[in-house]
Amino acid sequence: MSSAASATGAKPKEAAAPQGAGSFGSEEHAAALRFVRTLATEVSAGTVNLPSFPDVVIRIRKALADPEVKVSHIVKIVSTEPRLAARLIQAANSAAFNPSGKPLTDLRTAITRLGHRPVQSSSMAFAIRQLRLAPALRSIAKPLNVLWEQSISVASICQVIARRAKLNPDEAFLTGLLHGIGRLYIMVRSVGRSDKWHSDPSFKDMIEGWHPAIGKAILENWGFAEGTCEALANQADTDRGAKTDADLTDVLIVGIALASVLREPGPRTVEMEGISSFQRLGLTAQDCAAVMQHAEHQLGTLHAALGC
């Protein structure tokens, strides 16, 4: 699937070129680096090629980017993929969106109940599930599942933090859910290139260095808001200088840090030193513990809502 320029018509900025020391042989490392650089150049030039990723999800994303879009138009697009339509109805009937328990069965009402960003989140979850189940990607099914679990944890924490910071929780959730899209893109596109790559730590380090810029370029091509794109690009920038107002990037940085802590067995310790976003968001160690507890409590509900 290809997606030409971003919603603004401008090409995304070319991805940066971090260099990582490799532990595989020099030729293998050079080949992997050339491959990742090629991917970065492609997405920066406006081409996103993600095999097994349902095109309907990108059409929904582009339609929702129009503030004047009518629900009937979204219904028309979603109806072309019955499995996604069923997924959105299921999401709208989940405890997260239907506390009254009164069931609904029609797609239009489901989309109206969910709202734009939850529709995007559920659609992206559906698309990533298709990737995880694709026979051609069976060799990376395990790391894809790990990445997805991490993404849901980050999304849940980002949503809780955003509510505390009086930022948009749905936008924060979607940003957290997609924070690893660059990593996913590199993993999927590298299947079949070399059996050694995915088991080698230096390739994993290479992915870590490149995925934020590639993720930003992908979301720009898909027409996501600037704040979300910038948050993905700067998610590893733990020292953001003298900026004073907390924003979506701060939420994502802290969300990633706390999700990492959440994966540890207790007792858990949050290392806040060197991460200025904690201070900008006004979070203490006690606040962080409460955020993680809340996010952990709602993970089961989120899995049910997203159908994964």
LUMLUMMAR-168063 format. One record per atom (N, C-alpha, C): z negated, y negated, x; residue in one letter. Coordinates in pm, whole numbers, padded with zeros to 5 digits, always signed. Last residue first. Layout:
% residues N
ZYXA ...
***
This chain:
% residues 308
-02137+00708-00853C -02124+00773-00723C -02260+00827-00677C -02117+00515-01060G -02055+00646-01074G -02038+00720-00943G -02240+00275-01074L -02117+00280-00997L -02048+00416-01004L -02464+00340-01226A -02374+00235-01273A -02239+00241-01203A -02587+00534-01066A -02541+00570-01200A -02438+00468-01251A -02645+00382-00842H -02559+00500-00828H -02503+00539-00964H -02822+00199-00961L -02693+00153-00908L -02597+00270-00891L -03041+00359-01021T -02970+00294-01130T -02831+00249-01085T -03118+00426-00760G -03077+00531-00853G -02997+00474-00969G -03190+00175-00655L -03075+00248-00601L -03025+00356-00697L -03416+00040-00734Q -03298+00026-00820Q -03177+00105-00770Q -03603+00099-00536H -03631+00141-00673H -03506+00138-00760H -03493-00028-00318E -03501+00119-00317E -03522+00172-00458E -03532-00294-00395A -03397-00242-00377A -03395-00089-00382A -03815-00308-00397H -03739-00336-00518H -03600-00274-00509H -03868-00250-00127Q -03925-00167-00234Q -03846-00183-00363Q -03735-00459+00001M -03693-00321+00024M -03744-00228-00086M -03884-00678-00095V -03740-00670-00120V -03694-00526-00106V -04139-00622+00010A -04120-00626-00135A -03972-00612-00172A -04083-00645+00282A -04133-00517+00230A -04112-00510+00079A -04012-00914+00290C -03912-00812+00323C -03954-00675+00270C -04255-01037+00232D -04141-01055+00141D -04039-00944+00163D -04397-00964+00459Q -04441-00914+00328Q -04328-00927+00225Q -04260-01108+00652A -04261-00961+00661A -04302-00900+00527A -04084-01372+00473T -04190-01321+00560T -04179-01168+00566T -03805-01579+00439L -03861-01446+00416L -03967-01412+00519L -03639-01805+00424G -03782-01818+00396G -03851-01686+00372G -03382-01809+00502L -03406-01760+00367L -03554-01768+00329L -03417-01893+00760R -03344-01980+00668R -03365-01938+00523R -03556-01673+00869Q -03624-01802+00854Q -03551-01891+00754Q -03355-01479+00859F -03484-01454+00793F -03556-01587+00767F -03157-01583+01022S -03136-01582+00877S -03264-01554+00800S -03211-01544+01288S -03250-01673+01228S -03235-01675+01076S -03330-01306+01464I -03241-01312+01347I -03281-01436+01266I -03519-01306+01661G -03380-01313+01703G -03281-01315+01588G -03750-01107+01482E -03724-01195+01596E -03577-01189+01637E -03791-00915+01295M -03731-01039+01250M -03692-01132+01364M -03803-00594+01233E -03794-00678+01352E -03719-00806+01316E -04010-00427+01022V -03895-00519+01022V -03901-00607+01145V -04099-00093+01009T -04128-00222+01071T -04001-00306+01073T -04242+00167+00814R -04127+00086+00851R -04171-00049+00906R -04401+00480+00891P -04409+00341+00843P -04295+00255+00898P -04110+00625+00719G -04223+00534+00731G -04315+00571+00846G -03776+00662+00851P -03897+00717+00788P -04014+00622+00809P -03506+00433+00783E -03603+00492+00874E -03717+00556+00796E -03352+00300+00604R -03309+00437+00638R -03408+00507+00729R -03459+00048+00598L -03480+00134+00481L -03442+00279+00510L -03357-00067+00827V -03499-00031+00824V -03526+00068+00711V -03097-00107+00735S -03119-00022+00852S -03265+00024+00858S -03144-00288+00536A -03090-00157+00499A -03108-00057+00613A -03223-00509+00683L -03323-00439+00602L -03274-00302+00558L -02976-00580+00807A -03095-00550+00887A -03198-00470+00808A -02814-00627+00585I -02778-00521+00680I -02899-00480+00762I -02952-00845+00470G -02930-00722+00394G -02897-00604+00485G -02931-01039+00668V -03062-00983+00639V -03048-00851+00562V -02651-01080+00649I -02713-01046+00777I -02849-00979+00755I -02623-01154+00376L -02563-01030+00425L -02628-00986+00557L -02764-01397+00367V -02804-01287+00280V -02749-01155+00333V -02614-01548+00547D -02755-01517+00577D -02802-01398+00494D -02376-01563+00400T -02377-01496+00529T -02520-01458+00569T -02449-01716+00179L -02417-01575+00159L -02416-01497+00290L -02714-01932+00308D -02591-01904+00234D -02568-01754+00227D -02953-02189+00358A -02923-02047+00349A -02797-02026+00265A -02919-02470+00560D -02912-02418+00424D -02872-02271+00425D -02907-02518+00841T -03035-02520+00770T -03030-02458+00631T -02788-02440+01165K -02759-02448+01021K -02890-02436+00943K -02806-02416+01436A -02893-02513+01370A -02867-02527+01221A -02740-02067+01501G -02754-02206+01544G -02842-02288+01452G -02744-01804+01424R -02640-01890+01369R -02661-02038+01400R -02782-01509+01541D -02831-01641+01580D -02727-01745+01542D -02638-01294+01444T -02780-01304+01409T -02843-01436+01450T -02359-01212+01345D -02403-01334+01411D -02548-01361+01375D -02249-01009+01205A -02323-00971+01326A -02378-01092+01401A -02112-01131+00996Q -02225-01045+00963Q -02307-01002+01085Q -01893-01296+00988N -02009-01340+01067N -02132-01251+01048N -01702-01181+00822A -01665-01215+00959A -01786-01240+01047A -01842-01160+00580L -01800-01040+00651L -01770-01069+00797L -01871-01435+00525A -01989-01352+00542A -01954-01223+00616A -01608-01514+00490E -01682-01565+00605E -01806-01482+00631E -01549-01378+00249C -01472-01351+00371C -01547-01395+00495C -01732-01501+00075T -01740-01357+00100T -01668-01321+00229T -01639-01768+00084G -01776-01735+00122G -01794-01588+00155G -01375-01753-00017E -01398-01786+00124E -01538-01746+00169E -01304-01474-00232A -01352-01610-00208A -01385-01629-00060A -01012-01262-00194F -01154-01286-00216F -01192-01429-00178F -00747-01170-00168G -00776-01287-00249G -00922-01312-00278G -00665-00978+00004W -00692-00936-00133W -00737-01050-00222W -00656-01117+00241N -00531-01068+00183N -00549-01026+00037N -00930-01151+00277E -00844-01268+00258E -00712-01226+00195E -01004-00886+00317L -01048-00953+00195L -00971-01081+00170L -00879-00843+00569I -00845-00761+00452I -00883-00833+00323I -01009-01028+00732A -00865-01042+00709A -00820-00961+00587A -01272-00924+00729K -01244-01058+00676K -01097-01072+00642K -01229-00677+00856G -01275-00682+00717G -01248-00816+00654G -01161-00766+01112I -01061-00694+01033I -01100-00695+00885I -01403-00882+01187A -01283-00965+01180A -01174-00897+01097A -01581-00654+01172P -01603-00776+01093P -01479-00862+01078P -01469-00443+01345H -01461-00434+01199H -01492-00564+01123H -01489-00457+01627W -01370-00510+01560W -01382-00523+01408W -01731-00346+01711G -01688-00475+01762G -01577-00540+01681G -01741-00102+01578E -01845-00201+01553E -01801-00340+01599E -01522+00028+01697I -01518-00005+01554I -01620-00115+01523I -01630+00059+01952M -01509-00021+01935M -01496-00065+01788M -01835+00236+01903D -01867+00102+01951D -01749+00007+01931D -01679+00455+01832K -01769+00398+01732K -01810+00256+01772K -01564+00501+02076F -01477+00460+01966F -01560+00400+01854F -01788+00576+02221S -01720+00452+02260S -01622+00406+02152S -01871+00823+02110P -01951+00701+02089P -01877+00572+02122P -01645+01036+01944D -01679+00970+02069D -01755+00840+02045D -01550+01147+01720S -01672+01205+01773S -01719+01135+01899S -01314+01016+01667H -01424+01000+01572H -01555+01060+01620H -01143+01088+01891W -01188+00953+01865W -01314+00946+01781W -01049+01348+01913K -01162+01306+01996K -01223+01174+01950K -00826+01379+01761D -00947+01446+01714D -01071+01399+01791D -00622+01108+01695S -00684+01190+01800S -00812+01250+01745S -00480+01052+01457R -00441+00993+01586R -00495+01077+01702R -00583+01154+01225G -00464+01218+01280G -00421+01163+01414G -00710+00844+01122V -00705+00988+01096V -00572+01045+01148V -00709+00572+01141S -00710+00648+01266S -00703+00799+01246S -00728+00466+00888R -00599+00455+00957R -00593+00537+01086R -00999+00519+00832V -00893+00583+00754V -00760+00581+00829V -01132+00359+01027M -01154+00504+01018M -01039+00574+00948M -01042+00101+00965I -01013+00159+01096I -01027+00311+01091I -01148+00079+00703Y -01004+00066+00728Y -00966+00130+00862Y -01424+00096+00740L -01355+00198+00662L -01205+00198+00693L -01461-00142+00881R -01495-00015+00944R -01421+00099+00873R -01388-00322+00682G -01313-00318+00807G -01337-00188+00881G -01582-00277+00488I -01443-00243+00457I -01356-00239+00583I -01855-00324+00493G -01801-00229+00590G -01655-00194+00567G -01911-00495+00284H -01932-00545+00420H -01872-00453+00526H -01891-00442+00015L -01766-00443+00093L -01786-00480+00239L -02150-00461-00079L -02076-00338-00104L -01953-00327-00014L -02212-00726-00014G -02280-00616+00054G -02204-00485+00039G -02041-00853-00197T -02025-00876-00054T -02091-00764+00027T -02149-00766-00439L -02012-00728-00404L -01987-00746-00255L -02405-00890-00421F -02391-00745-00434F -02253-00700-00390F -02336-01160-00414A -02404-01101-00300A -02392-00948-00303A -02228-01189-00668E -02143-01214-00552E -02205-01149-00428E -02457-01135-00817D -02340-01048-00832D -02245-01064-00714D -02635-01344-00745P -02666-01204-00709P -02547-01110-00722P -02592-01650-00600N -02531-01563-00701N -02555-01416-00666N -02921-01773-00514L -02777-01763-00492L -02723-01662-00591L -03199-01792-00503K -03126-01865-00606K -02978-01880-00571K -03333-01623-00341A -03282-01746-00278A -03205-01834-00375A -03384-01408-00509R -03498-01484-00454R -03453-01619-00401R -03121-01321-00548R -03201-01368-00662R -03318-01453-00614R -03056-01243-00289A -02985-01355-00350A -03062-01410-00470A -03221-01018-00253I -03242-01138-00171I -03179-01260-00237I -03103-00839-00437V -03243-00880-00453V -03271-01009-00376V -02844-00816-00328Q -02863-00863-00465Q -03005-00914-00487Q -02896-00706-00078C -02835-00840-00088C -02856-00899-00227C -02990-00453-00155I -03081-00547-00090I -03026-00689-00100I -02753-00344-00264S -02874-00354-00344S -02971-00457-00287S -02579-00354-00043A -02548-00428-00166A -02673-00449-00251A -02705-00178+00135V -02688-00319+00172V -02664-00402+00047V -02679+00060-00017S -02811+00009+00020S -02805-00140+00055S -02402+00083-00030I -02478+00067-00154I -02617+00011-00125I -02345+00118+00242S -02292+00002+00170S -02367-00023+00041S -02463+00362+00301Q -02513+00241+00366Q -02469+00117+00289Q -02300+00526+00146E -02443+00518+00116E -02505+00393+00178E -02056+00480+00281W -02071+00442+00141W -02218+00430+00103W -02106+00590+00533L -02074+00448+00520L -02095+00401+00377L -02140+00858+00459V -02250+00785+00522V -02229+00635+00507V -01882+00915+00364N -01996+00923+00273N -02117+00848+00328N -01738+00883+00601L -01708+00798+00487L -01823+00798+00387L -01845+01089+00762P -01874+00949+00796P -01839+00852+00684P -01743+01311+00592K -01885+01289+00618K -01914+01146+00659K -01462+01289+00593A -01537+01280+00467A -01684+01249+00491A -01274+01309+00785I -01373+01201+00801I -01457+01185+00674I -01116+01521+00706S -01175+01526+00840S -01279+01417+00863S -01008+01452+00461R -01119+01547+00465R -01191+01548+00600R -00799+01295+00396L -00908+01231+00472L -01030+01323+00484L -00627+01436+00241A -00577+01393+00372A -00687+01334+00459A -00770+01465-00001P -00755+01579+00091P -00712+01538+00231P -01001+01220-00103A -00861+01247-00068A -00851+01363+00030A -01256+01140-00158L -01214+01270-00211L -01072+01310-00171L -01276+00890-00051R -01369+00993-00003R -01327+01132-00047R -01085+00752-00203L -01067+00772-00059L -01152+00889-00010L -01211+00753-00450Q -01082+00821-00436Q -01052+00848-00289Q -01431+00593-00387R -01453+00734-00423R -01323+00813-00410R -01305+00354-00355I -01361+00417-00236I -01394+00563-00264I -01235+00303-00624A -01131+00316-00521A -01183+00389-00398A -01487+00284-00748F -01391+00386-00791F -01287+00411-00683F -01583+00060-00614A -01654+00187-00601A -01563+00303-00640A -01403-00129-00711M -01403-00097-00568M -01475+00035-00543M -01482-00126-00980S -01345-00089-00944S -01336-00051-00796S -01744-00217-00963S -01719-00083-01016S -01579-00035-00980S -01693-00476-00859S -01775-00380-00785S -01749-00238-00832S -01535-00589-01065Q -01481-00574-00929Q -01559-00469-00850Q -01722-00582-01271V -01596-00508-01287V -01533-00486-01149V -01917-00754-01160P -01948-00612-01178P -01823-00526-01203P -01755-00994-01173R -01793-00934-01044R -01839-00790-01058R -01703-01033-01463H -01600-01023-01359H -01646-00950-01233H -01875-00821-01706G -01847-00947-01638G -01758-00925-01517G -01972-00616-01882L -01994-00610-01737L -01980-00747-01671L -01887-00691-02138R -02029-00672-02111R -02057-00677-01960R -01609-00695-02106T -01680-00817-02145T -01828-00806-02112T -01563-00427-02051I -01529-00528-01950I -01601-00659-01979I -01646-00312-02295A -01708-00273-02169A -01685-00379-02062A -01472-00422-02479T -01614-00455-02490T -01687-00423-02360T -01235-00298-02386R -01248-00444-02391R -01395-00487-02395R -01279-00020-02419L -01267-00079-02286L -01289-00230-02287L -01520+00125-02639D -01391+00061-02615D -01393-00019-02486D -01772+00230-02679T -01665+00324-02646T -01532+00257-02617T -02125+00200-02628L -01996+00143-02665L -01887+00237-02615L -02465+00260-02745P -02343+00295-02672P -02221+00216-02719P -02765+00112-02686K -02662+00122-02789K -02527+00146-02722K -02957+00067-02497G -02918+00205-02520G -02812+00222-02628G -03049-00172-02408S -03079-00138-02547S -03045+00008-02578S -02951-00202-02150P -03093-00168-02167P -03129-00128-02310P -02692-00178-02007N -02713-00148-02148N -02858-00108-02172N -02669-00210-01737F -02597-00305-01822F -02621-00283-01971F -02834-00017-01626A -02826-00148-01561A -02762-00253-01651A -02793+00215-01767A -02916+00141-01791A -02911+00001-01732A -02445+00222-01874S -02557+00260-01786S -02678+00171-01815S -02227+00140-02012N -02327+00213-02088N -02447+00253-02004N -02069+00030-01817A -02119-00060-01921A -02227+00006-02006A -02001+00264-01679A -02085+00162-01614A -02148+00070-01718A -01835+00388-01867Q -01958+00454-01826Q -02054+00354-01763Q -01629+00202-01870I -01704+00226-01994I -01838+00292-01961I -01542+00235-01608L -01597+00105-01649L -01676+00119-01779L -01452+00502-01614R -01559+00464-01522R -01623+00332-01564R -01238+00490-01790A -01354+00570-01827A -01475+00532-01743A -01070+00331-01630A -01113+00284-01762A -01239+00358-01807A -01026+00505-01418L -01100+00381-01395L -01151+00324-01526L -00879+00700-01548R -01005+00737-01483R -01090+00615-01455R -00647+00564-01640P -00748+00612-01735P -00881+00649-01671P -00487+00304-01547E -00559+00408-01472E -00673+00459-01559E -00392+00118-01718T -00291+00196-01646T -00354+00308-01563T -00608-00023-01809S -00557+00085-01894S -00450+00170-01825S -00636-00233-01633V -00725-00118-01620V -00672+00002-01698V -00437-00408-01736I -00426-00353-01601I -00511-00226-01588I -00533-00462-01996K -00399-00407-01979K -00383-00342-01841K -00780-00578-01940V -00775-00452-02014V -00640-00384-01994V -00693-00814-01822I -00767-00717-01741I -00764-00580-01808I -00576-00931-02048H -00493-00901-01931H -00561-00799-01840H -00793-00964-02217S -00684-00875-02260S -00594-00838-02143S -00941-01159-02091V -00992-01022-02091V -00880-00924-02127V -00744-01386-01897K -00796-01340-02026K -00840-01193-02014K -00803-01620-01636V -00754-01489-01680V -00821-01447-01810V -00878-01854-01521E -00828-01863-01658E -00783-01727-01713E -00942-01804-01259P -01052-01836-01350P -01010-01842-01497P -00813-01544-01081D -00769-01655-01166D -00879-01686-01267D -00919-01322-00973A -00926-01443-00891A -00882-01566-00969A -00854-01119-01141L -00985-01180-01160L -01004-01305-01074L -00608-01046-01033A -00614-01104-01167A -00746-01178-01188A -00685-00939-00790K -00602-01059-00791K -00602-01126-00927K -00834-00715-00879R -00896-00818-00796R -00816-00948-00802R -00638-00568-01013I -00753-00620-01087I -00817-00735-01010I -00477-00506-00796R -00420-00586-00905R -00531-00645-00992R -00653-00348-00654I -00612-00476-00595I -00549-00565-00702I -00670-00132-00828V -00791-00206-00794V -00757-00342-00735V -00417-00021-00833V -00466-00087-00954V -00589-00173-00923V -00380+00119-00599D -00324-00016-00608D -00378-00093-00728D -00630+00313-00449P -00554+00284-00571P -00508+00139-00581P -00578+00445-00136F -00654+00341-00204F -00575+00296-00328F -00421+00618+00008S -00509+00677-00094S -00595+00574-00166S -00397+00401+00293P -00354+00520+00218P -00463+00571+00124P -00362+00084+00328L -00479+00172+00316L -00441+00292+00231L -00251-00178+00478N -00197-00046+00446N -00312+00054+00447N -00183-00506+00458V -00294-00412+00445V -00238-00280+00397V -00057-00779+00621T -00024-00646+00574T -00148-00558+00575T -00094-01031+00739G -00080-01022+00594G -00045-00886+00540G -00163-01066+00999A -00031-01113+00960A -00004-01096+00811A -00405-00940+01008S -00404-01084+01028S -00270-01144+00987S -00325-00678+00984V -00397-00738+00872V -00401-00889+00884V -00185-00649+01235E -00121-00624+01105E -00193-00697+00993E -00379-00702+01429T -00260-00787+01420T -00193-00772+01284T -00556-00492+01382A -00601-00630+01367A -00483-00725+01351A -00393-00273+01447L -00445-00288+01310L -00486-00433+01284L -00361-00325+01721T -00244-00325+01632T -00287-00343+01487T -00621-00291+01811R -00558-00422+01822R -00437-00433+01730R -00646-00018+01766V -00730-00110+01689V -00672-00251+01694V -00452+00077+01954F -00442+00109+01811F -00521+00009+01727F -00553-00009+02197R -00421-00058+02151R -00406-00037+02001R -00788+00142+02198L -00796-00003+02195L -00664-00065+02149L -00686+00401+02217A -00766+00363+02101A -00774+00211+02087A -00561+00383+02467A -00481+00414+02348A -00556+00372+02221A -00778+00338+02634A -00673+00236+02625A -00588+00257+02500A -00915+00579+02601H -00978+00454+02560H -00874+00344+02543H -00732+00754+02714E -00770+00770+02573E -00831+00641+02519E -00731+00660+02976E -00606+00660+02897E -00637+00669+02749E -00999+00696+03054S -00941+00562+03052S -00814+00556+02968S -01190+00918+02842G -01107+00887+02957G -01037+00754+02942G -01477+00781+02664F -01371+00877+02687F -01287+00832+02805F -01646+00568+02678S -01695+00687+02745S -01588+00794+02749S -01575+00220+02739G -01552+00347+02674G -01611+00462+02752G -01683-00101+02654A -01673+00001+02758A -01662+00136+02691A -01486-00317+02457G -01600-00228+02469G -01579-00128+02580G -01404-00643+02362Q -01377-00533+02453Q -01501-00446+02463Q -01277-00808+02075P -01390-00766+02155P -01354-00647+02242P -01079-01020+01971A -01053-00900+02048A -01170-00862+02136A -01042-01139+01630A -01086-01151+01768A -01068-01019+01840A -00752-01161+01423A -00880-01102+01457A -00912-01120+01604A -00609-01466+01321E -00596-01340+01395E -00733-01292+01438E -00672-01581+00991K -00680-01601+01135K -00672-01466+01205K -00428-01512+00734P -00563-01504+00789P -00561-01530+00939P -00189-01751+00629K -00218-01626+00697K -00363-01626+00743K -00199-01895+00302A -00209-01907+00447A -00238-01771+00508A -00214-01859+00034G -00080-01863+00091G -00083-01873+00242G -00453-01817-00081T -00420-01956-00052T -00278-01971+00001T -00471-01544-00095A -00457-01618-00220A -00417-01763-00196A -00265-01417+00181S -00390-01439+00108S -00366-01527-00014S +00044-01217+00178A -00047-01324+00218A -00171-01338+00132A +00074-00878+00078A +00123-00987+00161A +00023-01099+00164A -00018-00555+00104S -00053-00677+00035S -00015-00793+00123S +00082-00219+00053S +00087-00343+00130S +00048-00459+00042S +00000+00118+00085M +00000+00000+00000M +00000-00123+00088M 
***
